[in-house]
Amino acid sequence: AVLDELASHMEVIGVVDNGHDVELHAVRGQATERLLAAAANAEMLVVGARGEGGFKGLRFGSTANQVVRHITVPVLVVPNVPD
């Protein structure tokens, strides 16, 4: 169900049908650790920046912040856009 919802969102914003290879995965575990492990052999990692955690003053969320600090491949942090 999570992957179906994500695929639906990707379609709405036009990511799926623009000729890019996109892989969607749902995993359990600590978010930062899982993202870093998944990106170990990737060309690039794209993460959202919800920033809804308990760390006030961060430009983006704590997970994105930790990923940026420890990633070994290029990373794109997409800011949260209000509805």
SEZA-817365 format. One line per field, with one value per atom (N, C-alpha, C, O, CB): residue in one letter; atom name; x, y, z. Coordinates in nm, 3 decimals, always signed. Each point is the difference from the previous one (the first is absolute). Glycine has a CB too. Layout:
N
r [A,...]
a [CA,...]
c1 [X,...]
c2 [Y,...]
c3 [Z,...]
***
This chain:
83
r [A,A,A,A,A,V,V,V,V,V,L,L,L,L,L,D,D,D,D,D,E,E,E,E,E,L,L,L,L,L,A,A,A,A,A,S,S,S,S,S,H,H,H,H,H,M,M,M,M,M,E,E,E,E,E,V,V,V,V,V,I,I,I,I,I,G,G,G,G,G,V,V,V,V,V,V,V,V,V,V,D,D,D,D,D,N,N,N,N,N,G,G,G,G,G,H,H,H,H,H,D,D,D,D,D,V,V,V,V,V,E,E,E,E,E,L,L,L,L,L,H,H,H,H,H,A,A,A,A,A,V,V,V,V,V,R,R,R,R,R,G,G,G,G,G,Q,Q,Q,Q,Q,A,A,A,A,A,T,T,T,T,T,E,E,E,E,E,R,R,R,R,R,L,L,L,L,L,L,L,L,L,L,A,A,A,A,A,A,A,A,A,A,A,A,A,A,A,A,A,A,A,A,N,N,N,N,N,A,A,A,A,A,E,E,E,E,E,M,M,M,M,M,L,L,L,L,L,V,V,V,V,V,V,V,V,V,V,G,G,G,G,G,A,A,A,A,A,R,R,R,R,R,G,G,G,G,G,E,E,E,E,E,G,G,G,G,G,G,G,G,G,G,F,F,F,F,F,K,K,K,K,K,G,G,G,G,G,L,L,L,L,L,R,R,R,R,R,F,F,F,F,F,G,G,G,G,G,S,S,S,S,S,T,T,T,T,T,A,A,A,A,A,N,N,N,N,N,Q,Q,Q,Q,Q,V,V,V,V,V,V,V,V,V,V,R,R,R,R,R,H,H,H,H,H,I,I,I,I,I,T,T,T,T,T,V,V,V,V,V,P,P,P,P,P,V,V,V,V,V,L,L,L,L,L,V,V,V,V,V,V,V,V,V,V,P,P,P,P,P,N,N,N,N,N,V,V,V,V,V,P,P,P,P,P,D,D,D,D,D]
a [N,CA,C,O,CB,N,CA,C,O,CB,N,CA,C,O,CB,N,CA,C,O,CB,N,CA,C,O,CB,N,CA,C,O,CB,N,CA,C,O,CB,N,CA,C,O,CB,N,CA,C,O,CB,N,CA,C,O,CB,N,CA,C,O,CB,N,CA,C,O,CB,N,CA,C,O,CB,N,CA,C,O,CB,N,CA,C,O,CB,N,CA,C,O,CB,N,CA,C,O,CB,N,CA,C,O,CB,N,CA,C,O,CB,N,CA,C,O,CB,N,CA,C,O,CB,N,CA,C,O,CB,N,CA,C,O,CB,N,CA,C,O,CB,N,CA,C,O,CB,N,CA,C,O,CB,N,CA,C,O,CB,N,CA,C,O,CB,N,CA,C,O,CB,N,CA,C,O,CB,N,CA,C,O,CB,N,CA,C,O,CB,N,CA,C,O,CB,N,CA,C,O,CB,N,CA,C,O,CB,N,CA,C,O,CB,N,CA,C,O,CB,N,CA,C,O,CB,N,CA,C,O,CB,N,CA,C,O,CB,N,CA,C,O,CB,N,CA,C,O,CB,N,CA,C,O,CB,N,CA,C,O,CB,N,CA,C,O,CB,N,CA,C,O,CB,N,CA,C,O,CB,N,CA,C,O,CB,N,CA,C,O,CB,N,CA,C,O,CB,N,CA,C,O,CB,N,CA,C,O,CB,N,CA,C,O,CB,N,CA,C,O,CB,N,CA,C,O,CB,N,CA,C,O,CB,N,CA,C,O,CB,N,CA,C,O,CB,N,CA,C,O,CB,N,CA,C,O,CB,N,CA,C,O,CB,N,CA,C,O,CB,N,CA,C,O,CB,N,CA,C,O,CB,N,CA,C,O,CB,N,CA,C,O,CB,N,CA,C,O,CB,N,CA,C,O,CB,N,CA,C,O,CB,N,CA,C,O,CB,N,CA,C,O,CB,N,CA,C,O,CB,N,CA,C,O,CB,N,CA,C,O,CB,N,CA,C,O,CB,N,CA,C,O,CB,N,CA,C,O,CB,N,CA,C,O,CB,N,CA,C,O,CB,N,CA,C,O,CB,N,CA,C,O,CB,N,CA,C,O,CB,N,CA,C,O,CB]
c1 [+0.082,-0.082,+0.087,-0.033,-0.148,+0.292,+0.090,+0.059,+0.005,+0.049,-0.009,+0.060,-0.104,+0.032,+0.135,-0.289,-0.106,-0.027,-0.016,-0.086,+0.096,-0.024,+0.116,-0.021,-0.115,+0.258,+0.117,+0.001,+0.026,+0.102,-0.156,-0.005,-0.106,+0.021,+0.055,-0.188,-0.106,+0.047,-0.026,-0.144,+0.240,+0.052,+0.104,+0.003,-0.044,+0.124,+0.102,-0.064,+0.048,+0.108,-0.266,-0.073,-0.056,+0.010,-0.067,-0.002,-0.062,+0.101,-0.031,-0.134,+0.287,+0.099,+0.083,+0.090,-0.080,-0.040,+0.063,+0.137,+0.075,-0.202,+0.162,+0.133,+0.005,+0.101,-0.066,-0.143,+0.001,+0.016,+0.077,-0.219,+0.073,-0.003,+0.090,-0.031,-0.197,+0.339,+0.085,+0.132,+0.094,-0.198,+0.113,+0.119,+0.108,+0.106,-0.159,+0.030,+0.098,-0.027,-0.115,+0.140,+0.080,-0.014,-0.020,+0.087,+0.056,-0.256,-0.031,-0.034,-0.083,-0.001,+0.149,-0.030,-0.065,+0.049,+0.144,-0.302,-0.071,+0.016,-0.017,-0.149,+0.199,+0.019,-0.067,-0.004,+0.221,-0.270,-0.052,+0.078,+0.003,-0.238,+0.297,+0.080,-0.031,-0.054,+0.237,-0.149,-0.018,+0.136,+0.101,-0.306,+0.206,+0.123,+0.020,-0.086,+0.184,+0.016,+0.034,+0.023,+0.081,+0.022,-0.172,-0.003,+0.138,+0.033,-0.257,+0.305,+0.132,+0.085,+0.060,-0.074,+0.020,+0.080,-0.047,+0.082,-0.039,-0.173,-0.054,+0.026,+0.031,-0.208,+0.164,+0.027,+0.147,+0.031,-0.219,+0.276,+0.144,+0.037,+0.078,-0.033,-0.100,+0.028,-0.055,+0.066,-0.071,-0.115,-0.062,+0.076,+0.002,-0.223,+0.282,+0.069,+0.146,+0.069,-0.223,+0.202,+0.143,+0.051,+0.113,-0.137,-0.056,+0.041,-0.083,-0.001,+0.073,-0.140,-0.086,+0.080,+0.108,-0.307,+0.143,+0.059,-0.036,+0.075,-0.084,-0.109,-0.048,-0.113,-0.072,+0.138,-0.081,-0.112,-0.081,+0.055,+0.076,-0.262,-0.091,-0.085,-0.065,+0.060,+0.004,-0.080,-0.084,+0.037,+0.136,-0.283,-0.083,+0.050,+0.079,-0.276,+0.151,+0.043,-0.122,-0.030,+0.243,-0.283,-0.123,+0.027,-0.072,-0.023,+0.194,+0.032,-0.106,-0.017,+0.149,-0.206,-0.108,+0.042,-0.084,-0.078,+0.290,+0.047,+0.010,-0.049,+0.174,-0.061,+0.007,+0.120,+0.026,-0.147,+0.196,+0.120,-0.029,+0.015,+0.129,-0.185,-0.033,+0.126,+0.108,-0.304,+0.178,+0.112,+0.074,+0.080,-0.060,-0.044,+0.064,-0.067,-0.122,+0.183,+0.019,-0.054,-0.085,-0.097,+0.295,-0.163,-0.081,+0.006,+0.069,-0.028,-0.111,-0.015,+0.129,+0.101,-0.325,+0.218,+0.120,+0.050,+0.120,-0.199,-0.011,+0.044,+0.077,+0.110,-0.308,+0.143,+0.071,+0.133,+0.100,-0.320,+0.221,+0.123,+0.107,+0.116,-0.253,+0.101,+0.096,+0.045,+0.117,-0.222,+0.013,+0.037,+0.104,+0.100,-0.329,+0.206,+0.093,+0.139,+0.101,-0.293,+0.196,+0.127,+0.080,+0.122,-0.228,+0.037,+0.067,-0.004,+0.060,-0.117,-0.010,-0.016,+0.132,+0.082,-0.323,+0.260,+0.122,-0.028,+0.091,+0.003,-0.220,-0.038,-0.071,-0.038,+0.016,+0.003,-0.074,-0.141,-0.064,+0.197,-0.179,-0.134,-0.074,+0.058,+0.023,-0.208,-0.087,-0.106,-0.074,+0.115,-0.049,-0.101,-0.109,+0.024,+0.147,-0.290,-0.113,-0.080,-0.050,+0.040,-0.002,-0.071,-0.148,-0.059,+0.228,-0.228,-0.144,-0.069,+0.032,-0.004,-0.122,-0.075,-0.140,-0.072,+0.205,-0.172,-0.133,-0.109,+0.015,+0.073,-0.199,-0.116,-0.063,-0.097,+0.056]
c2 [-0.119,+0.119,+0.126,+0.099,-0.226,+0.124,+0.116,+0.028,+0.115,-0.167,-0.053,+0.018,+0.049,+0.082,-0.261,+0.129,+0.047,+0.148,+0.074,-0.302,+0.272,+0.142,+0.086,+0.107,-0.171,+0.018,+0.074,+0.009,+0.107,-0.183,-0.034,+0.000,+0.098,+0.068,-0.307,+0.244,+0.093,+0.145,+0.081,-0.248,+0.199,+0.136,+0.032,+0.112,-0.128,-0.081,+0.021,+0.030,+0.085,-0.239,+0.084,+0.024,+0.141,+0.069,-0.312,+0.286,+0.132,+0.111,+0.098,-0.189,+0.077,+0.106,-0.019,+0.079,-0.053,-0.132,-0.017,-0.064,+0.018,+0.176,-0.267,-0.061,-0.132,-0.032,+0.141,-0.185,-0.137,-0.006,-0.082,+0.017,+0.147,-0.014,+0.098,+0.038,-0.119,+0.122,+0.098,-0.061,+0.074,+0.103,-0.309,-0.064,-0.029,-0.051,+0.162,-0.080,-0.028,-0.137,-0.041,+0.288,-0.315,-0.125,+0.032,+0.060,-0.186,+0.087,+0.025,-0.132,-0.076,+0.309,-0.261,-0.120,+0.041,+0.090,-0.215,+0.060,+0.028,-0.119,-0.115,+0.264,-0.121,-0.105,+0.040,+0.117,-0.185,-0.030,+0.020,-0.093,-0.121,+0.187,-0.009,-0.080,+0.041,+0.108,-0.132,-0.064,+0.029,+0.030,-0.054,-0.095,+0.234,+0.029,+0.149,+0.080,-0.287,+0.243,+0.140,+0.067,-0.048,-0.006,+0.163,+0.062,+0.036,-0.034,+0.122,-0.020,+0.042,-0.120,-0.001,+0.204,-0.302,-0.120,-0.070,-0.043,+0.017,+0.013,-0.070,+0.078,-0.059,-0.043,+0.234,+0.082,-0.006,-0.013,+0.164,-0.142,-0.007,-0.136,-0.006,+0.168,-0.268,-0.134,-0.017,-0.057,-0.033,+0.140,-0.012,+0.080,-0.038,+0.005,+0.143,+0.087,-0.036,+0.063,+0.115,-0.279,-0.034,-0.022,+0.038,-0.140,+0.043,-0.026,+0.079,-0.033,-0.194,+0.329,+0.080,+0.112,+0.037,-0.090,+0.106,+0.117,+0.127,+0.097,-0.215,+0.117,+0.119,-0.042,-0.096,+0.248,-0.078,-0.021,+0.127,+0.110,-0.279,+0.155,+0.114,-0.024,-0.104,+0.147,+0.054,-0.011,+0.126,+0.108,-0.257,+0.133,+0.115,+0.065,-0.058,-0.050,+0.230,+0.075,+0.048,+0.120,-0.047,-0.166,+0.038,+0.097,+0.099,-0.318,+0.192,+0.089,+0.007,+0.104,+0.025,-0.237,+0.000,-0.062,-0.021,+0.010,-0.019,-0.061,+0.101,+0.113,-0.281,+0.127,+0.084,+0.092,+0.061,-0.237,+0.189,+0.082,+0.136,+0.017,-0.223,+0.300,+0.133,+0.070,-0.014,+0.029,+0.062,+0.076,-0.069,+0.064,+0.037,-0.231,-0.067,+0.044,+0.016,-0.215,+0.217,+0.040,-0.112,+0.026,+0.123,-0.271,-0.115,-0.104,+0.021,+0.023,-0.153,-0.098,-0.067,+0.005,-0.041,-0.027,-0.063,-0.116,-0.023,+0.092,-0.143,-0.111,+0.053,-0.048,-0.089,+0.235,+0.059,+0.060,-0.011,+0.059,+0.014,+0.060,-0.107,+0.020,+0.161,-0.293,-0.107,-0.066,-0.035,-0.004,+0.022,-0.058,+0.088,-0.051,-0.053,+0.233,+0.092,-0.007,+0.009,+0.142,-0.168,-0.005,-0.129,+0.000,+0.144,-0.253,-0.130,-0.069,-0.107,+0.087,+0.076,-0.064,-0.001,+0.090,-0.017,-0.175,-0.009,+0.022,-0.008,-0.150,+0.185,+0.027,+0.136,+0.051,-0.301,+0.309,+0.127,-0.018,-0.103,+0.173,+0.033,-0.005,+0.129,+0.109,-0.258,+0.136,+0.114,+0.001,-0.098,+0.091,+0.117,+0.014,+0.092,+0.117,-0.154,-0.019,+0.075,+0.058,-0.074,-0.075,+0.282,+0.062,-0.030,-0.024,+0.203,-0.177,-0.016,+0.123,+0.113,-0.261,+0.127,+0.113,-0.002,-0.099,+0.092,+0.113,+0.003,-0.014,+0.045,+0.100,-0.209,-0.017,+0.131,+0.004,-0.227]
c3 [+0.000,+0.000,+0.000,-0.066,+0.187,-0.047,+0.007,-0.138,-0.043,+0.285,-0.311,-0.132,-0.101,-0.086,+0.138,-0.043,-0.090,+0.020,-0.098,+0.102,+0.123,+0.028,-0.050,-0.058,+0.259,-0.179,-0.048,-0.152,-0.055,+0.256,-0.268,-0.147,-0.050,-0.100,+0.097,+0.072,-0.037,+0.012,-0.089,+0.165,+0.034,+0.017,-0.107,-0.051,+0.299,-0.283,-0.102,-0.135,-0.075,+0.198,-0.153,-0.124,-0.003,-0.102,+0.088,+0.124,+0.008,-0.026,-0.068,+0.232,-0.111,-0.020,-0.127,-0.027,+0.274,-0.324,-0.131,+0.001,-0.096,+0.031,+0.168,+0.006,-0.075,-0.062,+0.282,-0.217,-0.052,-0.151,-0.049,+0.241,-0.266,-0.145,-0.074,-0.113,+0.139,+0.034,-0.068,-0.047,-0.030,+0.169,-0.147,-0.052,+0.102,-0.037,-0.170,+0.333,+0.105,+0.061,+0.013,+0.034,-0.009,+0.073,+0.146,+0.063,-0.230,+0.222,+0.139,+0.066,-0.050,-0.002,+0.164,+0.078,+0.130,+0.069,-0.174,+0.139,+0.123,+0.094,-0.041,-0.080,+0.247,+0.099,+0.131,+0.036,-0.144,+0.177,+0.135,+0.092,-0.022,-0.061,+0.186,+0.092,+0.143,+0.026,-0.199,+0.266,+0.142,+0.061,-0.043,+0.056,+0.087,+0.070,+0.020,-0.036,-0.058,+0.150,+0.024,-0.135,-0.080,+0.307,-0.253,-0.133,-0.054,-0.114,+0.172,+0.021,-0.048,-0.038,-0.107,+0.252,-0.058,-0.029,-0.125,-0.081,+0.324,-0.259,-0.117,-0.128,-0.103,+0.249,-0.141,-0.119,-0.041,-0.118,+0.184,+0.031,-0.030,-0.058,-0.095,+0.280,-0.131,-0.053,-0.141,-0.086,+0.320,-0.257,-0.132,-0.106,-0.117,+0.228,-0.071,-0.094,-0.022,-0.080,+0.149,+0.002,-0.006,-0.142,-0.031,+0.254,-0.309,-0.139,-0.100,-0.119,+0.189,-0.025,-0.087,-0.067,+0.046,+0.100,-0.252,-0.065,+0.074,+0.000,-0.220,+0.284,+0.071,+0.093,-0.027,-0.166,+0.302,+0.091,+0.006,+0.013,+0.123,-0.145,+0.013,+0.122,+0.013,-0.264,+0.342,+0.122,+0.018,-0.046,+0.151,-0.038,+0.034,+0.127,+0.075,-0.186,+0.135,+0.118,+0.075,+0.003,-0.117,+0.175,+0.071,+0.112,+0.015,-0.071,+0.135,+0.110,+0.106,+0.063,-0.220,+0.178,+0.099,+0.132,+0.087,-0.274,+0.202,+0.124,+0.112,-0.012,-0.122,+0.242,+0.118,+0.005,+0.105,+0.010,-0.224,+0.001,-0.064,-0.121,+0.110,+0.091,-0.052,-0.050,+0.057,+0.102,-0.266,-0.053,-0.113,-0.069,+0.291,-0.242,-0.113,-0.129,-0.005,+0.150,-0.248,-0.129,-0.059,-0.071,+0.033,+0.068,-0.039,+0.110,+0.100,-0.346,+0.230,+0.106,+0.043,-0.070,-0.016,+0.203,+0.056,-0.083,-0.007,+0.231,-0.289,-0.085,-0.120,-0.029,+0.102,-0.143,-0.114,+0.045,-0.071,-0.043,+0.228,+0.054,+0.021,-0.038,+0.150,-0.052,+0.024,-0.130,-0.014,+0.236,-0.316,-0.130,-0.069,-0.049,+0.028,+0.017,-0.064,+0.066,-0.069,+0.009,+0.190,+0.073,-0.025,+0.011,+0.162,-0.207,-0.006,-0.137,-0.015,+0.252,-0.333,-0.131,-0.078,+0.017,-0.021,-0.079,-0.082,-0.148,-0.082,+0.250,-0.202,-0.139,-0.003,+0.106,-0.162,-0.062,-0.005,+0.058,-0.019,-0.184,+0.272,+0.059,-0.034,+0.003,+0.185,-0.221,-0.025,+0.109,+0.016,-0.269,+0.328,+0.104,-0.055,-0.029,+0.218,-0.201,-0.054,+0.115,+0.085,-0.290,+0.210,+0.113,-0.003,-0.106,+0.109,+0.115,+0.013,-0.055,+0.038,+0.164,-0.292,-0.058,+0.061,-0.016,-0.204,+0.289,+0.062,-0.105,-0.114,+0.298,-0.144,-0.092,-0.034,-0.075,+0.170]
***
